[in-house]
């Protein structure tokens, strides 16, 4: 197709987006298409490209490829009701080194054009409309996941993500999200399904007593529950309700909260943690537990938190234990020697060595066998007994703020990446 005809087609197509974008904004659609200002920018870019094509005849082929790619990406964006090129343009440029469909490496003109395109498409919309990550990623084609993850990671950490040769802990966690999201990880991330697996590995005595598992909030027999209990969702994190006095609980509000949990897909909320995607959302009700020998002064006031012993295992071997309770956290090695790094901006405080440390490490390593990385969480109760908490394969979704930053490289060196497994 001749360049002038191609440009005329693209101009007409972009012009047609104006009323569609206006209708979307008027209807309150959460997805951002093309604001009027962005349409003007794209039109200007096309006209400038047209002028340059006439001024530089030797660049017709690269200009043609560029414009055809813009049409393909813009049409796909409209089809999926989301602005794919705002990220794809910038990320494909970085990933390909300005080769392939974009331009030759030595084309300074095209480099400038792509840099400008990056600024246009990555800018915030003028009307303040944003795309919720979960809704955006849920409709995103899987082929775009690596590019989307690179963009998400850069927005969260202000760092570029190297998926080809990941080196740090955070980078390798991103790689594992995409290329090691196995069905076994899915089962173990399911807080209900994991119970049978843990029972078979280390024994049912390590499980928190279960009151019931339910598909909806309406199925929960509230009046039959004990005075203290814990409600949690099976398909993600930060979906817990700790009830210390049933008489003070507004059950109608609690049911609304539970209903909102069941509508969420945790896989798309924090940077494509794809092993969560197939988990069927359910609700667990468990016994209320009380912590053991940690730092009781941090539990005198609500919220009532448990002493959490998170065992960081690499290649099936325990290397560090992260003690966390309330607003206190600290890392220890397997000899219970406090380490000089942290991954949260919270108070650091020493914690007494638990009497059951050897048992804690042994049980964690049994559960961690065969995984490049997994964090196995346990609670220690008042009577000194251990209770299994959860298995986490993407701690902090791979965006922890390590202090000092060298800890990111230290922990990354402990992860040996497996052969990639691409979900079917």
N, C-alpha and C positions, 0 to 999 in steps of 0.2 A: 504494500500500500504506500503511495507517495506520502512524503512527510506532510505537505500542506493539507491533504485530505485527512490524514490521521489526526493532525492537530485540530482541524475543524470538527471532526467527530468528537474528540476529547473535550473541546470547549463546549459543544452543545450538550454533552452528557453531564459535565460539571454544572452547567447552568441549570439543568433539570433537577439537580439536587436541592436547589434553594427551597422550593415549596415543600419538598419532602422533609427537609431538615426543620423547617418552620412548623410543619404539622407534628413532627415528633416532639419538639420542645413544647408546643401548646398542649399536647396530650399528656405531658408529664412523664414521658418515657425516660427511664434511667440511662439508656444508652446514648452516648454522644455520637451523632453523625457529623455533619459539616455545618459549622456556624457560618453565618453570612460572611464574616471577616475571613474565615478560612477558605471559603469558596473564592473570594477575591484574590487571595494569595496564590491559590492554585492556578487561577486564570492568568495571573501576572507571570507566573513561572512558565506556563505553556507559551505565552506570547514571547517572553524573552528567549525561550528555547527555539521558537520559530525564527526569530531574528538571527540568532547565532547560527542556526542551520544554514541560512542563506548566506551569511558572512563567511562561513567556514565549510565549504562543500565537502572537504575531506572527512568531516565529522558526521555526515548524514547517516551512516550505518549505526554508529553508536547512539546517535540521537533517536533514531527509529527504534532501536531495542529498548532504550530508556522509556520512551513514550508508550510503547506496547506494554512494558512491565507495569507502568503506572495505571494503565487502563485495566489490566488483569487484577491488580491488587485493589484498586478502587471499586471495581465491580464486585469482587469477593467481599469487600467490606460492606457494601450495600446489601448483599445477599444475606450476610450474617448479622446485619443491623449493628455493626460495631466498626470502629475505625482501626482496622488491622494495620494499614500502612503507617500509622503514626509511630508504631514500634518496628514494624517489619523493615521499613526503609532504612532506618538507622542500624538495626541489628544485622540485617543481611549485608549491609555495607561493611560493618566491622568483621563479620564472620568470613566474608569472601575476600577481604582485602581489595575491594573495588575491582573484582574480576567477574567473569561470567556474564550475567544478564545486565550488569550495570555499566561498566566501562573498563577500558584497559588501565593497568596500574599507573602508566605514565601520563594519563589524561588529567592534567591539572584543572582544566575547565570543568570536567565532570566531577572531580573531587569537590570543587566549590559548589556545584549544583547540588550534590548529594548532602553536603554540609548544610546548605540552606534548606533543603527538603527536611532534614533531620530537625532543624529548628522549628519549621512550620508545624510538622506533624506531631512533635513531642510537646508543643506548647499547651498550656492549660486553655480551655475554652473561655471565651470572653464572658459567657453568661454564667460561669461558675459551675456548670454541670460536669459531673464526674461519673465515671463508670465504676460501679462496685466491682472489686476484683473477682469475687465469687461468681457473680452473674456473667462477667466478661469471660472468664476462663472456662466456665462450664460450656459455653457455646463455641469456644475456640477449637479449630481443627487440630488434632494431635500432631500433625506435621509442624505446627507452629509452636509447640510446647517448648522446645529448646530456646527459640528466640524470645518467647514470652518470659521464660524463666530468667534469661540473661537480663532482660529489661527490669523485671521485678526485683531481682537481686541488686541491680545497680541503684534503683530507687530506694531500697531499704538500707543499703550499706554504704552508698556513695563509692562503690568499688566496681570495677569491671569483673565479670565472671569468666573464667577460663575453663570451659567444659572439655576442651581437647586435652589439656594437660593440667588437671586440677592439682593443687599443691597443699592448700591449707585445709583445715578441718571444715570450715564453712563451705569452701568450694567442693570438697568431696561429698558433703551431704547433698548439695544440689545435684551432683552427678548421680548419686544413689537414688534420689527421688525419681529421676527419669529412667534410669537404666537398671534398677534393681527393685522395682516395685512388684515383687513376686506375690503369688497367691498365699504363700505361707506368712509373709509379712502382713497381708490383709487379715488373715485369721488371728494373728497374734496382736494386732492393733485393735481388734474387736474386743471390748472389755468383757463381753459375755462368752464369746467363743474361745477366748484364751484360757478360760478357767479349766476346761477339760484337759487341755494340752499341758498346763502347769501341773495339774493334779497327776497326770501320767509321768511327768518328768521328776518332780520332787516331792509329791504327796499332797493330798487334799488338806492336810493340817496347816498349810501355808496360805490357804485361801481365806479371804474375809467372808464370814458367814453371810449367805445370800437370803434375803427375804422373798424376793420375787423379781421376775423379768416381764416387762409389759410392752405392748406395741403402741399404746396410746395412754395419755394421762388419765382418761376416763376409766381405764381398766384397773388403776391402782386403788386398792381398798383402803382409803385413807383412815377410816374409823377403826380399822383393824390393826393399823400400824402401831408399833411401840411409841413411847414418849420421845425417844431420840432415834434418829435414823439418818441415812445419807441417800440422796437420790442423785444418780448420774446417768448421762447418756453413754451409749456404747460406742459411738462412732466418731469420737474426737476428744479434744481437751477443752478445759475451761467451761465445761457444762456440768456443774456440780451444785447441789443444794444440800447444805449441812443443817439439819434440823436438831436443835438441842432442846426445844420445848414445843411439842406439837400444838399445845393450846394457844401459842402465840403466833402460829403460822397462818397466814391468809391463804387458804387452799385454792381459792379461785385465781388469785394472782399467781400462785405456784403452777397451776395447770396451764395458764397462758404462757408462762416461761418455758415449761416443758414442751408445749406445742411448738414454740418457736425453735427449740432445739431440734425437734424432729424434722423441721423443714430445711435444715442446713446440711450441706455436704462439705465436711471439713477438708476434703481433698483440695478444694479450690479457694479456701479462705486464706491460706498462708503460703502461697507460692507453690502450687502444684505438688502437694504431697500425695502422689497418685495411688499409693497403696491403701489409702483411706476410701477411695472412690467406690469400690464395690460393697462396702459394709452397709448392711441393712440397719437403719436407725431404730434403736430400741431403748428402753429405759430400765435401769437396774435400781433396785432398792436394797441397800445393804445395812448391816448392823453398824451402829455408831461405835467408833473405837476411840480409845484414849492412849496418848503417847507415853513413851517410856523415859529413858534417862537423859534426854537432850538438854534443852534450855527452858525449864518450866517458867521462868520469868516472862518469856515471850508468849505465854498462853494464858496470862491472867485476864486479858481483855479480848473481846471479840475482834476479828473473826477467830474462831478456835481452830488452830492449825495443827496438823500432825507433824511429828518428827520424821522427815523423809530422808532416807538413805539411798541415794541414786548411785548405782555402781556403773561406772563407765567401762564398757568391755570392748576390746579391739581384737578381732580375730579369735573370739571365744575366751580371751583372758582378761581378767579384771586388772585395770591399771590405776584407776582413781575412784574415790568415793566422794560424792558431793553431798554434804550434809545441808539440809534446808529446813527451816521452820520459821514461820512468820516473815519477818524482814531481815532474817539472818541467813547467811549461806557461807560455806567454806569448802575448799577442796583438800582432800587428804590422799596420800598414797596408801598402798595396801598395808604399810606398817603403821598407819595412822600418824604420819608426820605431815603437818600442815604445809600446804603448797602456797607459793607466792603469786598465784594467778586466780582470776575470777572471771565469770561471764555475766555478771549482773552488777548494777550499781546499787548494791545494798550493803548493809553493815556486815563486816567481817568479824567473827567472834570465835574463839576456840570452843570446841565441844569435847566432852570426855569420851575416851575410847569406849565403844560399846563392848560389853562382855561377850556378845555373840558375833564378834567381827569375823572370825574364821568361818563360822557357819554361814554368815551373810555372803562372804566372798565365794564359798563353795557352791551355794545354791544359785548365785548369780551366774557363775561360769557354766553351770550345768544348763541353764536356760539360754545362755548366749552362744553356745556351741554352734559353729557353722555360719555365723554372721560377721561381716566385715566390721560393722559397728552396731552396737545396741546399748541403750541405757536401761538397766533393769532396776526398778524402784521397789524398795521394801519399806515397811513401817516396823518400828520396834515398840511393842506395847508396854504397859506398866509392869506386867509380869515378866518382861524380858523376852517374850516370844516374838518371832518374825511373822509378818504377814505380807504377802505379795501385793504390790500396788499396780504396776503396769510395765509394759515394755515399749520403749520409745526409740524409733529408728531414725528420726529426724529431729534431734534435740534443738529447740528454739527455731525450728525450720531452717537451720543453717545460717542464721543471721545474728548469732550471739556477738555481743560487743566484748571481745576478749581484752583483758587488762592484766599484763601488758600484751600488745598485739602479737608478740612472739609466741604466746601460748597457742594461737591459732595454727601456726606452723608446726609447733611441737606435737599437738594432737593430730594434726593432719598427717604427720609422718608415721603415725601408728596405724593408719587405715590403708590396707591393701585392697584396692578395688577389684571386685570379681569381674568375670566376663559379663558383658552387658546382656540384659534380658529385656527385650522390647515387648510390652504387652500387646497381645493380639487384638 
